Amino acid sequence: MNVREFFRLGRELEEKGVPVIDLSIGNPERLQIPTEYWQEKIKVMEEDIDFPNLTKKNAEGYPLTAGHPETRQRVVNDISDTLELNLSTDDVIITPGATAGLYTVLSSAYRLTKEDGLFGKDVIVFAPYFPLYLTQLELNYLNPRIIDKKNFEIDLDVLKNAIDDKVVGIILTNPDSPTGKVFTREEMKGIAELLKSLGREDIFILEDAPYSQIVFDDSFNSIMPHYKNSFHVNSVSKNLIVPGERFGHTVIHPENPIDRSKMLDSFKAIYCNTNSTIMKVITKVGVNHQPYLELFKRNVSVMAEKLRQHGFEVKDPQSTFYVFAKLPCSQEEFRKKALCEEHLLYVPGSAFGKNYSDYVRFSLCCPADYVDRALAKLDRMFL
């Protein structure tokens, strides 16, 4: 079963009244949206509607393809320092979520067509990985060249040996999901310097960074200040707790020579714009928020410790709200205990790479008491 199938199973069990604890998908719906966001959304809606007659002003017309200029400027203001770049609004595209940003880069940035000679080329993906990468590559006639991380670290020698004439890109989940690894500045520079030393600056790096605001004890380090042929994809769903709003942003390195008009043409052909109201709200509140950072840090800490008590192998996550752990028993035995006996939902590690069938992932973007109930289930399973 994949991530979405476990999510669907959880919904079905809850509808039947089963006391399920669902730690499968990274959907923070059990947490409250920050008050500031709701207040600004209400203000924007009131400004766009003539009360009491509810006469709609022209507030929901088509925005510019790249998004409202003022929204793009707010993104520039919020993330330029983080990415260590002198950005302008021309470097930002507003997308309906990070997924749209990923697809926009893969489908349009390099005009991935048979005629352009990129049909059937390879993009390096580090495992364990976000499963959707494989689907998006397939839809764009690209092949994943999967490299396993060593102890969840990127090995530059392995990366070097994997690069040949067929490789056109690298997808870098930063911070890493599902492992929670935070890459250092030196690691980012190392990847960039490797490509430069090989004379392969034609290889693009797609930095997928939806957890860049959820870093516990250090700072987020982007690849972008070190490598011109790069793209940064992000959203507000994880840190602002509003996944249903579908707001994301794609940043193009200012010195990337890509034809941005073609990129926008492909984006327009594939996706609709983000809702105008949402863009106006983001213009007010911005994209830099960490309302549940301490909760996520607490949740992954207590889960990792509990799993270790029961024989799992776990590295403490430095970011995200996931715990990726190696099982002390067979996947079949764990599945029977978790799903059938305790109704504890998770995602098997095989969803993140074929070499991780003896791992499981728990998503902990939920209240502390919900996690504590999951801990009690683990105690019953292993004591």
C-alpha positions as a Markdown table, in Angstrom:
| # | Residue | x | y | z |
|---|---|---|---|---|
| 1 | Met | 0.0 | 0.0 | 0.0 |
| 2 | Asn | 1.2 | 3.5 | -0.8 |
| 3 | Val | 0.8 | 6.7 | 1.3 |
| 4 | Arg | -2.5 | 7.7 | -0.1 |
| 5 | Glu | -4.0 | 4.2 | 0.3 |
| 6 | Phe | -3.1 | 4.2 | 4.0 |
| 7 | Phe | -4.7 | 7.7 | 4.3 |
| 8 | Arg | -7.9 | 6.4 | 2.7 |
| 9 | Leu | -7.9 | 3.3 | 4.9 |
| 10 | Gly | -7.7 | 5.6 | 8.0 |
| 11 | Arg | -10.7 | 7.6 | 6.8 |
| 12 | Glu | -12.7 | 4.4 | 6.2 |
| 13 | Leu | -11.9 | 3.0 | 9.7 |
| 14 | Glu | -12.8 | 6.3 | 11.4 |
| 15 | Glu | -16.1 | 6.4 | 9.6 |
| 16 | Lys | -16.9 | 2.9 | 11.0 |
| 17 | Gly | -16.1 | 4.1 | 14.5 |
| 18 | Val | -12.8 | 2.2 | 14.9 |
| 19 | Pro | -10.5 | 3.9 | 17.4 |
| 20 | Val | -7.8 | 4.4 | 14.8 |
| 21 | Ile | -4.6 | 6.5 | 15.3 |
| 22 | Asp | -3.6 | 7.7 | 11.8 |
| 23 | Leu | 0.1 | 8.5 | 11.5 |
| 24 | Ser | 0.3 | 7.9 | 7.8 |
| 25 | Ile | 0.1 | 11.0 | 5.7 |
| 26 | Gly | 1.7 | 14.3 | 6.4 |
| 27 | Asn | -1.7 | 16.1 | 6.7 |
| 28 | Pro | -1.8 | 18.5 | 9.7 |
| 29 | Glu | -5.6 | 18.8 | 9.8 |
| 30 | Arg | -5.8 | 18.0 | 13.5 |
| 31 | Leu | -3.9 | 21.2 | 14.3 |
| 32 | Gln | -5.5 | 24.6 | 14.4 |
| 33 | Ile | -4.7 | 27.1 | 11.7 |
| 34 | Pro | -2.8 | 30.1 | 13.2 |
| 35 | Thr | -5.2 | 32.9 | 14.2 |
| 36 | Glu | -3.4 | 35.5 | 12.2 |
| 37 | Tyr | -4.1 | 33.6 | 9.0 |
| 38 | Trp | -7.8 | 33.3 | 9.7 |
| 39 | Gln | -8.1 | 36.9 | 10.6 |
| 40 | Glu | -6.4 | 38.1 | 7.5 |
| 41 | Lys | -8.5 | 35.8 | 5.3 |
| 42 | Ile | -11.7 | 37.2 | 6.8 |
| 43 | Lys | -10.5 | 40.8 | 6.2 |
| 44 | Val | -9.6 | 40.0 | 2.6 |
| 45 | Met | -13.0 | 38.4 | 2.0 |
| 46 | Glu | -14.8 | 41.3 | 3.5 |
| 47 | Glu | -12.9 | 43.7 | 1.3 |
| 48 | Asp | -13.7 | 41.7 | -1.8 |
| 49 | Ile | -17.5 | 41.5 | -1.0 |
| 50 | Asp | -19.9 | 44.4 | -0.7 |
| 51 | Phe | -21.9 | 43.6 | 2.5 |
| 52 | Pro | -24.8 | 43.3 | 3.2 |
| 53 | Asn | -25.9 | 42.8 | -0.4 |
| 54 | Leu | -23.1 | 40.2 | -1.0 |
| 55 | Thr | -22.4 | 41.9 | -4.3 |
| 56 | Lys | -19.2 | 40.4 | -5.6 |
| 57 | Lys | -16.5 | 42.8 | -6.7 |
| 58 | Asn | -14.2 | 41.7 | -9.5 |
| 59 | Ala | -11.9 | 40.0 | -6.9 |
| 60 | Glu | -11.6 | 36.5 | -8.4 |
| 61 | Gly | -10.6 | 37.3 | -12.0 |
| 62 | Tyr | -7.6 | 35.6 | -13.5 |
| 63 | Pro | -4.4 | 36.9 | -12.0 |
| 64 | Leu | -1.2 | 37.1 | -14.0 |
| 65 | Thr | 0.2 | 33.6 | -14.8 |
| 66 | Ala | 3.1 | 34.0 | -12.4 |
| 67 | Gly | 0.8 | 35.3 | -9.6 |
| 68 | His | -0.1 | 38.7 | -8.2 |
| 69 | Pro | 3.0 | 41.0 | -8.4 |
| 70 | Glu | 2.5 | 42.0 | -4.7 |
| 71 | Thr | 2.3 | 38.4 | -3.6 |
| 72 | Arg | 5.5 | 37.6 | -5.5 |
| 73 | Gln | 7.2 | 40.6 | -3.9 |
| 74 | Arg | 6.2 | 39.4 | -0.4 |
| 75 | Val | 7.7 | 36.0 | -1.2 |
| 76 | Val | 10.9 | 37.8 | -2.4 |
| 77 | Asn | 11.0 | 39.8 | 0.8 |
| 78 | Asp | 10.5 | 36.7 | 3.0 |
| 79 | Ile | 13.0 | 34.3 | 1.4 |
| 80 | Ser | 15.8 | 36.3 | -0.2 |
| 81 | Asp | 17.9 | 36.2 | 3.0 |
| 82 | Thr | 17.2 | 32.5 | 3.5 |
| 83 | Leu | 18.3 | 31.6 | 0.0 |
| 84 | Glu | 21.2 | 34.2 | 0.2 |
| 85 | Leu | 20.2 | 35.6 | -3.2 |
| 86 | Asn | 19.3 | 39.0 | -4.5 |
| 87 | Leu | 15.9 | 38.0 | -5.9 |
| 88 | Ser | 13.3 | 40.0 | -7.9 |
| 89 | Thr | 9.7 | 39.2 | -8.7 |
| 90 | Asp | 10.8 | 37.9 | -12.1 |
| 91 | Asp | 12.4 | 35.0 | -10.2 |
| 92 | Val | 9.2 | 33.8 | -8.5 |
| 93 | Ile | 6.2 | 31.9 | -9.8 |
| 94 | Ile | 3.2 | 31.4 | -7.5 |
| 95 | Thr | 1.8 | 27.9 | -7.9 |
| 96 | Pro | -1.1 | 25.9 | -6.4 |
| 97 | Gly | 1.1 | 24.0 | -4.0 |
| 98 | Ala | 4.6 | 22.6 | -4.2 |
| 99 | Thr | 3.5 | 19.7 | -6.3 |
| 100 | Ala | 2.7 | 22.1 | -9.1 |
| 101 | Gly | 6.1 | 23.7 | -8.7 |
| 102 | Leu | 7.8 | 20.4 | -9.1 |
| 103 | Tyr | 5.9 | 19.5 | -12.2 |
| 104 | Thr | 6.4 | 23.0 | -13.6 |
| 105 | Val | 10.2 | 22.7 | -13.4 |
| 106 | Leu | 10.3 | 19.1 | -14.8 |
| 107 | Ser | 7.8 | 19.7 | -17.6 |
| 108 | Ser | 8.7 | 23.2 | -18.8 |
| 109 | Ala | 12.1 | 24.4 | -17.6 |
| 110 | Tyr | 14.0 | 22.3 | -20.1 |
| 111 | Arg | 11.2 | 21.7 | -22.6 |
| 112 | Leu | 11.4 | 18.0 | -22.0 |
| 113 | Thr | 10.4 | 16.7 | -25.5 |
| 114 | Lys | 11.6 | 14.2 | -28.0 |
| 115 | Glu | 12.7 | 17.0 | -30.3 |
| 116 | Asp | 14.9 | 18.6 | -27.7 |
| 117 | Gly | 16.7 | 15.3 | -27.1 |
| 118 | Leu | 15.8 | 14.9 | -23.5 |
| 119 | Phe | 13.2 | 12.2 | -24.0 |
| 120 | Gly | 14.3 | 9.2 | -21.9 |
| 121 | Lys | 17.1 | 11.0 | -20.0 |
| 122 | Asp | 17.7 | 10.5 | -16.3 |
| 123 | Val | 17.2 | 12.5 | -13.2 |
| 124 | Ile | 19.0 | 11.5 | -10.0 |
| 125 | Val | 16.7 | 10.8 | -7.0 |
| 126 | Phe | 18.2 | 10.1 | -3.5 |
| 127 | Ala | 16.5 | 7.3 | -1.6 |
| 128 | Pro | 14.5 | 7.2 | 0.6 |
| 129 | Tyr | 12.5 | 9.6 | -1.5 |
| 130 | Phe | 9.1 | 11.3 | -1.8 |
| 131 | Pro | 7.1 | 8.7 | -3.9 |
| 132 | Leu | 5.5 | 11.4 | -6.1 |
| 133 | Tyr | 8.9 | 12.1 | -7.7 |
| 134 | Leu | 8.8 | 8.9 | -9.7 |
| 135 | Thr | 5.3 | 9.6 | -11.1 |
| 136 | Gln | 6.2 | 13.2 | -12.1 |
| 137 | Leu | 9.4 | 12.0 | -13.8 |
| 138 | Glu | 7.4 | 9.3 | -15.7 |
| 139 | Leu | 4.8 | 11.8 | -16.9 |
| 140 | Asn | 7.7 | 13.9 | -18.3 |
| 141 | Tyr | 9.3 | 11.0 | -20.1 |
| 142 | Leu | 12.2 | 11.0 | -17.7 |
| 143 | Asn | 13.8 | 8.1 | -15.8 |
| 144 | Pro | 14.7 | 8.2 | -12.1 |
| 145 | Arg | 18.3 | 7.2 | -11.4 |
| 146 | Ile | 17.9 | 6.2 | -7.8 |
| 147 | Ile | 20.9 | 6.5 | -5.4 |
| 148 | Asp | 20.6 | 5.2 | -1.8 |
| 149 | Lys | 22.0 | 7.5 | 0.8 |
| 150 | Lys | 24.6 | 5.9 | 3.1 |
| 151 | Asn | 23.2 | 6.2 | 6.7 |
| 152 | Phe | 20.9 | 8.8 | 5.2 |
| 153 | Glu | 23.9 | 11.0 | 4.1 |
| 154 | Ile | 24.7 | 11.9 | 0.4 |
| 155 | Asp | 28.0 | 10.2 | -0.6 |
| 156 | Leu | 29.7 | 12.5 | -3.1 |
| 157 | Asp | 31.8 | 9.6 | -4.5 |
| 158 | Val | 28.6 | 7.6 | -5.2 |
| 159 | Leu | 27.0 | 10.7 | -6.7 |
| 160 | Lys | 30.0 | 11.3 | -8.9 |
| 161 | Asn | 30.0 | 7.7 | -10.2 |
| 162 | Ala | 26.3 | 7.9 | -11.0 |
| 163 | Ile | 26.7 | 10.9 | -13.3 |
| 164 | Asp | 27.0 | 10.2 | -17.0 |
| 165 | Asp | 25.8 | 11.7 | -20.3 |
| 166 | Lys | 22.2 | 10.6 | -19.7 |
| 167 | Val | 21.8 | 12.5 | -16.4 |
| 168 | Val | 20.1 | 15.9 | -16.9 |
| 169 | Gly | 19.0 | 16.8 | -13.4 |
| 170 | Ile | 19.0 | 16.1 | -9.6 |
| 171 | Ile | 16.1 | 16.2 | -7.3 |
| 172 | Leu | 17.2 | 17.3 | -3.8 |
| 173 | Thr | 14.7 | 17.1 | -0.9 |
| 174 | Asn | 16.0 | 19.7 | 1.5 |
| 175 | Pro | 15.5 | 19.2 | 4.4 |
| 176 | Asp | 15.3 | 15.5 | 3.7 |
| 177 | Ser | 12.0 | 13.6 | 3.9 |
| 178 | Pro | 11.3 | 11.1 | 5.3 |
| 179 | Thr | 14.5 | 11.0 | 7.3 |
| 180 | Gly | 14.4 | 14.5 | 8.8 |
| 181 | Lys | 18.1 | 15.0 | 7.9 |
| 182 | Val | 19.2 | 18.7 | 7.7 |
| 183 | Phe | 22.0 | 19.3 | 5.2 |
| 184 | Thr | 24.9 | 21.5 | 6.2 |
| 185 | Arg | 26.2 | 24.4 | 4.2 |
| 186 | Glu | 29.3 | 22.3 | 3.5 |
| 187 | Glu | 27.2 | 19.5 | 2.1 |
| 188 | Met | 25.4 | 21.8 | -0.3 |
| 189 | Lys | 28.6 | 23.4 | -1.4 |
| 190 | Gly | 30.1 | 19.9 | -2.0 |
| 191 | Ile | 27.3 | 18.9 | -4.4 |
| 192 | Ala | 27.7 | 22.2 | -6.3 |
| 193 | Glu | 31.5 | 22.0 | -6.5 |
| 194 | Leu | 31.3 | 18.3 | -7.6 |
| 195 | Leu | 29.1 | 19.3 | -10.6 |
| 196 | Lys | 31.4 | 22.2 | -11.5 |
| 197 | Ser | 34.5 | 20.0 | -11.3 |
| 198 | Leu | 32.9 | 17.5 | -13.7 |
| 199 | Gly | 32.0 | 20.3 | -16.1 |
| 200 | Arg | 28.4 | 19.4 | -15.7 |
| 201 | Glu | 26.8 | 22.7 | -14.7 |
| 202 | Asp | 24.2 | 21.8 | -17.4 |
| 203 | Ile | 22.6 | 19.5 | -14.8 |
| 204 | Phe | 19.8 | 21.2 | -13.1 |
| 205 | Ile | 19.1 | 20.8 | -9.3 |
| 206 | Leu | 15.5 | 20.9 | -8.2 |
| 207 | Glu | 15.4 | 21.7 | -4.5 |
| 208 | Asp | 12.1 | 20.5 | -3.0 |
| 209 | Ala | 12.0 | 22.4 | 0.4 |
| 210 | Pro | 8.5 | 22.2 | 2.0 |
| 211 | Tyr | 10.1 | 21.5 | 5.4 |
| 212 | Ser | 12.6 | 24.4 | 5.3 |
| 213 | Gln | 10.6 | 26.2 | 8.1 |
| 214 | Ile | 10.6 | 23.1 | 10.3 |
| 215 | Val | 14.2 | 22.8 | 11.4 |
| 216 | Phe | 14.8 | 22.1 | 15.1 |
| 217 | Asp | 18.3 | 23.0 | 16.2 |
| 218 | Asp | 20.1 | 24.5 | 13.2 |
| 219 | Ser | 19.3 | 26.5 | 10.1 |
| 220 | Phe | 18.1 | 25.6 | 6.6 |
| 221 | Asn | 20.9 | 25.6 | 4.1 |
| 222 | Ser | 19.9 | 25.9 | 0.4 |
| 223 | Ile | 21.8 | 24.7 | -2.6 |
| 224 | Met | 20.9 | 27.9 | -4.5 |
| 225 | Pro | 23.6 | 30.3 | -3.3 |
| 226 | His | 26.2 | 27.7 | -4.5 |
| 227 | Tyr | 24.7 | 26.7 | -7.9 |
| 228 | Lys | 23.2 | 28.8 | -10.6 |
| 229 | Asn | 21.3 | 26.1 | -12.5 |
| 230 | Ser | 18.9 | 25.6 | -9.6 |
| 231 | Phe | 15.2 | 25.9 | -8.7 |
| 232 | His | 13.7 | 26.1 | -5.2 |
| 233 | Val | 10.1 | 24.7 | -4.7 |
| 234 | Asn | 8.2 | 25.4 | -1.5 |
| 235 | Ser | 4.7 | 25.9 | 0.0 |
| 236 | Val | 3.0 | 27.0 | 3.1 |
| 237 | Ser | 1.0 | 23.9 | 3.7 |
| 238 | Lys | 3.4 | 22.3 | 6.3 |
| 239 | Asn | 4.5 | 25.3 | 8.3 |
| 240 | Leu | 1.2 | 27.4 | 8.2 |
| 241 | Ile | -0.9 | 24.3 | 8.6 |
| 242 | Val | -3.1 | 25.1 | 5.5 |
| 243 | Pro | -2.5 | 22.2 | 3.0 |
| 244 | Gly | -6.0 | 22.7 | 1.5 |
| 245 | Glu | -5.2 | 26.3 | 0.5 |
| 246 | Arg | -2.8 | 25.1 | -2.3 |
| 247 | Phe | -0.3 | 27.9 | -2.1 |
| 248 | Gly | 3.3 | 27.3 | -3.3 |
| 249 | His | 6.1 | 29.2 | -4.8 |
| 250 | Thr | 8.9 | 28.3 | -7.2 |
| 251 | Val | 12.1 | 30.3 | -7.2 |
| 252 | Ile | 14.4 | 30.4 | -10.2 |
| 253 | His | 18.0 | 31.3 | -9.5 |
| 254 | Pro | 18.5 | 34.9 | -10.8 |
| 255 | Glu | 21.4 | 33.9 | -13.0 |
| 256 | Asn | 19.7 | 30.8 | -14.4 |
| 257 | Pro | 19.5 | 31.4 | -18.2 |
| 258 | Ile | 16.3 | 29.5 | -18.5 |
| 259 | Asp | 13.6 | 31.0 | -20.8 |
| 260 | Arg | 11.1 | 32.0 | -18.2 |
| 261 | Ser | 8.3 | 32.9 | -20.7 |
| 262 | Lys | 8.3 | 29.3 | -21.9 |
| 263 | Met | 8.3 | 28.1 | -18.3 |
| 264 | Leu | 5.2 | 30.2 | -17.7 |
| 265 | Asp | 3.5 | 29.0 | -20.9 |
| 266 | Ser | 3.9 | 25.4 | -19.8 |
| 267 | Phe | 2.7 | 26.2 | -16.3 |
| 268 | Lys | -0.4 | 27.9 | -17.7 |
| 269 | Ala | -1.2 | 25.0 | -19.9 |
| 270 | Ile | -0.9 | 22.5 | -17.0 |
| 271 | Tyr | -2.2 | 24.2 | -13.9 |
| 272 | Cys | -4.7 | 26.8 | -12.9 |
| 273 | Asn | -3.5 | 29.8 | -10.8 |
| 274 | Thr | -3.7 | 29.8 | -7.1 |
| 275 | Asn | -6.9 | 31.4 | -5.9 |
| 276 | Ser | -6.7 | 35.2 | -5.8 |
| 277 | Thr | -8.0 | 35.4 | -2.2 |
| 278 | Ile | -5.3 | 33.1 | -1.0 |
| 279 | Met | -2.7 | 35.1 | -2.7 |
| 280 | Lys | -3.9 | 38.3 | -1.1 |
| 281 | Val | -3.8 | 36.6 | 2.4 |
| 282 | Ile | -0.3 | 35.4 | 1.8 |
| 283 | Thr | 0.6 | 38.9 | 0.7 |
| 284 | Lys | -0.4 | 40.1 | 4.2 |
| 285 | Val | 0.9 | 37.3 | 6.4 |
| 286 | Gly | 3.9 | 36.1 | 4.4 |
| 287 | Val | 5.4 | 32.6 | 4.1 |
| 288 | Asn | 7.8 | 32.6 | 7.1 |
| 289 | His | 5.9 | 31.0 | 10.0 |
| 290 | Gln | 6.8 | 28.3 | 12.6 |
| 291 | Pro | 3.7 | 28.1 | 14.9 |
| 292 | Tyr | 4.2 | 24.4 | 15.7 |
| 293 | Leu | 7.9 | 24.0 | 15.6 |
| 294 | Glu | 8.3 | 23.1 | 19.3 |
| 295 | Leu | 5.4 | 20.6 | 19.1 |
| 296 | Phe | 6.9 | 18.8 | 16.1 |
| 297 | Lys | 10.2 | 18.7 | 17.8 |
| 298 | Arg | 8.6 | 17.2 | 20.9 |
| 299 | Asn | 6.6 | 14.7 | 18.9 |
| 300 | Val | 9.4 | 13.3 | 16.9 |
| 301 | Ser | 11.6 | 13.1 | 20.0 |
| 302 | Val | 9.2 | 11.1 | 22.2 |
| 303 | Met | 8.4 | 8.8 | 19.2 |
| 304 | Ala | 12.0 | 8.2 | 18.4 |
| 305 | Glu | 12.8 | 7.4 | 22.1 |
| 306 | Lys | 9.7 | 5.1 | 22.4 |
| 307 | Leu | 10.7 | 3.2 | 19.2 |
| 308 | Arg | 14.3 | 2.7 | 20.5 |
| 309 | Gln | 12.9 | 1.2 | 23.7 |
| 310 | His | 11.1 | -1.4 | 21.6 |
| 311 | Gly | 14.2 | -2.3 | 19.5 |
| 312 | Phe | 13.7 | -0.1 | 16.5 |
| 313 | Glu | 16.8 | 1.6 | 14.9 |
| 314 | Val | 16.2 | 5.4 | 14.7 |
| 315 | Lys | 18.2 | 8.4 | 14.0 |
| 316 | Asp | 16.9 | 11.5 | 15.7 |
| 317 | Pro | 15.2 | 13.7 | 13.0 |
| 318 | Gln | 16.6 | 17.2 | 12.8 |
| 319 | Ser | 13.7 | 18.5 | 10.8 |
| 320 | Thr | 10.2 | 17.6 | 9.4 |
| 321 | Phe | 7.6 | 15.9 | 11.5 |
| 322 | Tyr | 8.4 | 12.3 | 10.5 |
| 323 | Val | 10.2 | 9.5 | 12.1 |
| 324 | Phe | 11.7 | 6.9 | 9.8 |
| 325 | Ala | 12.7 | 3.8 | 11.7 |
| 326 | Lys | 14.1 | 0.3 | 11.0 |
| 327 | Leu | 11.8 | -2.5 | 12.3 |
| 328 | Pro | 12.9 | -4.9 | 15.0 |
| 329 | Cys | 10.6 | -7.6 | 13.4 |
| 330 | Ser | 9.3 | -8.5 | 10.0 |
| 331 | Gln | 7.0 | -6.1 | 8.1 |
| 332 | Glu | 4.3 | -8.7 | 8.2 |
| 333 | Glu | 4.5 | -9.1 | 12.0 |
| 334 | Phe | 4.4 | -5.4 | 12.5 |
| 335 | Arg | 1.5 | -4.9 | 10.1 |
| 336 | Lys | -0.5 | -7.5 | 11.9 |
| 337 | Lys | 0.1 | -5.9 | 15.3 |
| 338 | Ala | -0.3 | -2.3 | 14.2 |
| 339 | Leu | -3.2 | -2.5 | 11.7 |
| 340 | Cys | -5.2 | -5.5 | 12.8 |
| 341 | Glu | -4.8 | -5.4 | 16.5 |
| 342 | Glu | -4.1 | -1.7 | 17.5 |
| 343 | His | -5.4 | 0.2 | 14.4 |
| 344 | Leu | -2.2 | 2.2 | 14.3 |
| 345 | Leu | -1.6 | 3.5 | 10.8 |
| 346 | Tyr | 1.8 | 4.2 | 9.4 |
| 347 | Val | 3.5 | 3.9 | 6.0 |
| 348 | Pro | 5.8 | 1.0 | 5.1 |
| 349 | Gly | 9.3 | 2.0 | 4.1 |
| 350 | Ser | 9.0 | 0.3 | 0.7 |
| 351 | Ala | 6.9 | 3.4 | -0.3 |
| 352 | Phe | 10.1 | 5.4 | -0.2 |
| 353 | Gly | 12.5 | 3.0 | -2.0 |
| 354 | Lys | 12.8 | -0.7 | -2.7 |
| 355 | Asn | 15.7 | -1.1 | -0.2 |
| 356 | Tyr | 13.7 | 0.2 | 2.7 |
| 357 | Ser | 11.2 | -2.6 | 3.1 |
| 358 | Asp | 12.3 | -3.1 | 6.7 |
| 359 | Tyr | 11.5 | 0.5 | 7.7 |
| 360 | Val | 8.3 | 2.3 | 8.7 |
| 361 | Arg | 7.4 | 6.0 | 8.7 |
| 362 | Phe | 5.3 | 7.8 | 11.2 |
| 363 | Ser | 3.8 | 11.2 | 10.5 |
| 364 | Leu | 3.5 | 13.3 | 13.7 |
| 365 | Cys | 1.9 | 16.6 | 12.6 |
| 366 | Cys | -0.8 | 16.2 | 15.2 |
| 367 | Pro | -1.5 | 17.2 | 18.8 |
| 368 | Ala | 0.8 | 15.8 | 21.6 |
| 369 | Asp | -2.0 | 13.8 | 23.2 |
| 370 | Tyr | -2.7 | 12.1 | 19.8 |
| 371 | Val | 1.0 | 11.0 | 19.6 |
| 372 | Asp | 0.8 | 9.8 | 23.2 |
| 373 | Arg | -2.1 | 7.5 | 22.4 |
| 374 | Ala | 0.1 | 6.1 | 19.6 |
| 375 | Leu | 2.9 | 5.5 | 22.1 |
| 376 | Ala | 0.5 | 3.6 | 24.3 |
| 377 | Lys | -0.4 | 1.4 | 21.3 |
| 378 | Leu | 3.3 | 0.7 | 20.7 |
| 379 | Asp | 3.7 | -0.4 | 24.3 |
| 380 | Arg | 0.8 | -2.8 | 24.0 |
| 381 | Met | 2.3 | -4.2 | 20.7 |
| 382 | Phe | 5.8 | -4.9 | 22.1 |
| 383 | Leu | 5.5 | -5.4 | 25.9 |
